[in-house]
């Protein structure tokens, strides 16, 4: 519990953002060494189909053109904290879950994947392992199938189960067709093999999983991944549900807690002074802050 924080604090961004639509580096230039042994994923990325950037307007996916928005800043802060941790310990695959439904885990997983993909050479894969109530395909308005379940059942090649968002470093692996036995499918040895090899192709693998208290899927996935983020909704998630969720995990690799559902005023008040000062029309002669401004900050 000592490693669980109420929220991941703000920090300076790492790396240089790669604007969408800009020329991207070749896939072979990734920092990881591709696997070359038989049955490896070498050459996989070049085979993946590209789809246009067309997020659902109601999905609240971060707009890369609005860099001063407070929600974007919060997710960049989360990205920075995780990238710092990645430099200190093996951390490539990350499960994003919650104690109960409707706490914002899918929203968090999708936007974290988006901001990670903004960095140069930061190839990021968002995987929808919530086979019970998948949503990633709706967020990015892509086909649900073929996806993960199709691949695990041997119906399609892995390259067919993944889409690359055009003009970005973001890849999405939707859930795939509906299955009657999600947990049994996750217990297949192919799942462990997949999650072991994907980090050699992607800098980050971000997994959206079912809630901890409503299915054993997230518990199982957390044992196969490097870390877990627990999403809580302010004013809705109870201490008891968080405690029970953590106790249900057989492998405690929780990196921290993401607080979702802050009031707009609470979120934006932190940035009002900063952006008013640095983004005035006359950037060369910004108005100096007053004593009242400094007191408010």
Phi, psi and omega in degrees: 000334181296339182269357181267124182252155178295328176197157178271125191283162180294145176205172180291145181289148177260144173076182180247125182299144176255107185299145179294142180092346180282162179294129183261152178293155178299149182300331182287353183271008181297154183291333181280149178274122181295151180285145183237352182286163180304141180079011181278178181261017182300131180085002183296315188300325181292343183266353186283136180286141177265143176232152183291154174285107184212064182294151176298127182303335181265005184273348181060040174281138184301133177267118185294345181276348182248071188287344183268356179294140182299319178301321178298319181295322180296317180288328175293326176294318176297317178301315182298317179298316181292320178295325176295316179296326180296330178284347182256341184207160176296114184208097179237321183254133189224124175269129175249119183218184179212172178285317185227169178293164173063034177253354174103020182294317181291320175300317180292314181299315182295314182288327175296319178297321180297312182290328175297321182289347179289339180280146181298136178063012181268071181294121188236134180244121174263120182247128178264091179267011174272080183292342183279317179220070182290148183218346184302321181295329177286323181298320183255005177053055176236170179291140178289327182232143006284150181207209188297313183296324179296318180293315183295332178272003176076020183272335181219161173285159182300322181299332179281339183273354183243146173238145172254128177287120188303134178078012181224175173264015185263130175241143181234132176244097182292172186293323185096190184294156179295138177235151182277343186228069183303315184292322178296323179294322180290340179276357178294144179297338179296332179293314179297319178298317180298312183286343175278324185269330182303324178299345177278353178249331185237144178291324179224136169243112183251122189249123173270121184235164177295163178297149184295323186274356184244351177198155180274000185301312182297322178300314179295315182296325181295331178286343182260355184241170186279335184198166181225138172249131179256122180263130175238149179254120182299132180084358182233312181287132180263156177299323181297317181292323177295317180298314181294324179296316180292322179291336181284345184279128179280343180226104186278090176241033180292123181273332182172180181242134175257121180271117182250154174089023176293147177295146183305317181297321180294323184285316187279339183298332182291335187250354184302310181295314185302309185284330176295328183279320188263350183238034175288163182299322179262089184292337183284333183229066180293147179290134180292147179292145178271170178298325179294321179297315181295325178295318179295318180296000000 
